Amino acid sequence: MQSKILRIILVSFICFPLAGEENSSNLCAEGYIEEEGEYCVKNLYKPADRRKGLMYVDYLPPNHIIKFHFQNLSTKCFWMRNTSIPLDIKFIGSNSEIIEKGIPFSEKSICHRAKLVVEANRGELIGSRQYGKRY
């Protein structure tokens, strides 16, 4: 009887961490994949997907980010006209990163040279304490 109980306890300890790791990927919302350890990421490669971005989205779960991938380094412009979530918008160029505050429903264009642009809830991007120009 004691050996049966010990086997059950042993199996429980072996299986418990595996179950915890398996559930961590379930924390990402639909359409997002776990990437970079702590973030759930939605990668946008198609022009139509990039145009839509987070427009008309009322809620972005914590630690979820959107990556807008472009083929070349050039000036990219974003605006918040149809976006109700306060965002950090990180423009990543060949040797630079600039983070701007996206103000909900603002019609002001936010433009910088970039090949990759990342959007996240305000304050969630690494280095988000260093913003570009304020407005």
Secondary structure, DSSP 4 states (H G I P E B T S, - for coil): -HHHHHHHHHHHHHHHHHHHHHHHGGGSPTT-EEETTTEEEEEE-SHHHHHHTTTT-----TTEEEEEEEEEEEEEEE--TT--S-EEEEEE-SS-EEEEEEPTT----EEEEEEEEEEEETT-STTTTS-SS--
